[in-house]
Amino acid sequence: MAGGIEIYDRLERQYHLEGDKHFREILETLLTPDDGMIILELTSPLTPAELAVKMNTDESSLAVRMDSLARRGLLYRGKEQYVAWGDAHQLKARVAFSAHESIPPKYIELRKKDMRYEESPYAEIHSWLKLFEMTGKPLIRIIPSRLAILASPSIKAEDVLWYEDMAELLRRSDAIGVIECNCRRIHQKCDKPLLTCLHFGKSIIEYETGRGGRMKTVSFEEALEISDNAEKAGLIHNTPANFASLTGVICNCCNDCCATFDPALHSEKVNQVADPSRYRPAVNLELCKGCKVCVARCPFGAIEMEPVPDSKKLKSKIIEEKCMGCGACILGCKQQALTYEIVKPPEFIPAQPPFRYEMVSVR
């Protein structure tokens, strides 16, 4: 068998992080060289029997080790086959979703030191910016606040597309799971709700619950309550697939802990990482009292106060080029001075993914 150093080198290359000393330390914390060899061999789905032939080893002992790797979040397990995660983001996230006793104590401390900003050549933001450079569309799409839509009299129900309607997205899923937001759990920079990370699809939820992870299956009603509470807390609905579909996850993000929006804002390239919703808040200056709650709630710094004629108070103004249409400001306004308007046509959201979107079939 290859030596430990060689195996970790190969794992770095497999996850496109060659030379990343921080990722190397994570790998060495999570798995042995023997574990690493199994992961290297599972770039496509295999059963224990198939992998045993490939590795020329005993099937029964190999199956036990593959099960252990799946339980710890290092492999995806279907009903018969196992496969390695295709990228480092999934690997690190699934490990953090594991049962507490399956996560090495050092792992969370290492994750707090993740190199997130564009200044690091290993930061994830580089792959998002590269995708934007190739396609002209960001990876992520903001989903508007359901409660803000309901609070906006000019928005008719028939104007709301199903894939931007949180209730309809939840209703269309064959299974819904929820788990704590990894970013807030790890970085702890704010007191926003934790149990907000929504996952969809029977196969992935069966994997998570079947391996004894911390994900919980929830009903439509429970998921809608989680979504509504996230909106009230000022969290941002978004999905990592920018097209007209229900994807595997809807995140509910803050702007300080978040592995997506924190580095995007830090780099001043939010619009290359995420597309806004088709909605934008409008200010009713007669109702606005100048309280600045909307300024504090806006995750993107898209509201400023400005003087208006015949008023001693400064009043809210939307900075259109910064606004992502999340709706956080609308729900924070007690005066109901902010309401949504639709400012982009339906075709703003692509019918098909603007990038190659591959799913590995695992039985």
C-alpha positions, -999 to +999 in steps of 0.1 A: +000+000+000+012+036-007+027+055+022+007+080+043+023+111+029+016+100-007-021+092+001-027+126+017-009+142-013-033+124-036-063+134-015-053+170-018-052+167-055-085+148-057-102+177-038-083+204-059-065+217-028-029+207-035-006+225-012-033+236+013-017+229+047-049+237+065-069+211+045-040+187+050-044+190+088-081+185+085-075+153+064-050+140+089-074+147+118-104+129+101-089+098+085-059+074+085-039+066+054-059+034+051-092+053+052-077+077+026-070+048+002-106+037+003-118+073-005-093+075-034-107+043-049-144+055-046-144+083-072-173+063-087-199+042-068-190+007-058-203-020-035-180-035-008-177-066-029-166-046-060-142-025-040-127-056-023-119-070-057-104-037-068-082-034-037-075-072-034-087-073+002-112-091+024-148-080+017-162-083+052-136-062+070-137-037+042-175-034+045-171-025+082-146+002+074-168+016+046-197+018+070-176+036+095-165+061+070-201+067+059-212+071+096-185+097+100-197+116+069-166+108+048-185+087+022-220+088+008-238+055+013-267+044-009-286+011-004-258-010-019-230+013-031-207+039-016-190+069-032-166+096-021-179+132-020-170+151-051-156+183-034-141+194-002-171+215+008-194+185+009-167+164+027-163+190+055-200+198+057-211+161+060-185+155+087-199+184+107-234+170+103-224+137+120-233+127+155-213+146+181-194+114+191-183+108+155-166+143+151-130+146+164-128+173+190-100+191+171-122+193+139-144+222+149-114+242+160-098+236+127-129+246+108-129+279+127-096+286+109-109+279+074-093+302+049-124+319+035-113+351+019-101+358-016-066+366-003-061+329+002-055+309-030-074+279-015-106+298-005-138+284-020-148+318-033-123+314-062-143+285-077-175+306-074-158+336-091-145+313-118-180+300-125-192+335-129-164+343-152-173+313-174-211+316-174-219+352-165-243+339-138-235+334-101-238+300-085-263+311-059-298+325-061-316+345-034-351+334-026-374+362-015-390+363+019-424+346+019-437+368+047-425+399+029-443+389-002-475+384+018-470+419+034-468+435-001-502+444-015-490+451-050-477+415-054-504+391-067-502+354-060-501+346-097-470+368-101-450+346-077-431+317-095-432+284-077-394+282-074-393+315-056-422+307-032-409+291+000-442+273+008-444+258-027-407+247-027-413+229+006-446+214-006-430+199-037-403+180-019-407+142-013-388+146+020-375+175+041-347+174+066-333+201+089-300+205+107-281+232+125-263+257+103-227+246+102-214+282+098-231+297+128-224+265+148-187+267+141-181+305+140-206+318+166-204+354+155-241+361+159-272+349+179-294+340+149-313+307+150-292+276+144-318+249+133-324+264+098-305+244+072-332+228+051-324+197+029-346+180+003-348+146-013-355+112+001-321+097-007-299+122+010-322+125+041-322+087+044-284+087+042-282+114+070-307+098+093-296+063+085-260+069+095-270+084+129-263+120+119-280+150+136-304+158+107-340+155+116-369+147+092-396+174+094-431+178+080-442+206+056-458+225+084-426+223+106-404+233+078-426+263+069-424+274+106-386+271+105-385+291+073-408+319+086-389+321+119-356+324+099-371+353+079-383+371+111-347+368+125-333+385+094-318+354+078-314+351+040-330+323+020-307+311-008-301+280-029-268+269-045-283+263-079-293+293-099-321+280-121-358+273-120-359+242-098-361+228-063-325+219-054-311+198-026-307+225+000-320+259+010-297+278+033-308+305+057-278+327+060-264+356+081-237+379+067-210+373+094-207+336+101-217+325+066-191+307+045-207+322+014-217+358+022-190+367+046-162+362+020-183+376-008-190+408+011-154+409+023-142+408-014-170+432-025-181+406-051-215+396-038-230+400-072-205+375-087-214+349-061-252+354-058-280+367-080-307+388-063-343+378-062-367+393-087-380+415-059-369+448-044-382+468-015-397+502-021-399+529+006-431+548+014-416+580+026-448+591+043-448+560+065-411+560+072-402+574+106-364+573+101-359+547+129-330+529+110-341+494+119-341+485+082-304+497+080-295+474+108-314+444+094-300+447+058-273+421+054-258+437+023-255+474+034-281+483+008-301+509+027-289+544+037-306+574+053-311+606+033-327+640+037-361+644+021-381+676+015-404+688+044-390+664+069-367+670+098-358+633+099-336+614+075-355+586+057-346+552+042-333+549+006-326+516-012-292+514-029-305+494-059-271+481-070-265+466-036-300+452-029-304+414-031-341+414-026-340+392+004-368+410+023-351+412+057-358+450+059-395+446+051-401+423+081-383+446+105-403+477+097-430+483+123-444+512+102-449+489+072-430+516+052-413+490+031-430+466+006-418+445-023-421+453-060-412+429-088-383+445-107-371+416-129-389+394-154-394+356-149-366+348-174-341+365-151-340+330-134-327+306-160-349+276-170-318+254-170-286+256-150-261+280-166-233+255-158-229+218-161-249+202-133-240+165-128-256+141-103-238+108-095-263+079-096-258+057-065-279+027-059 
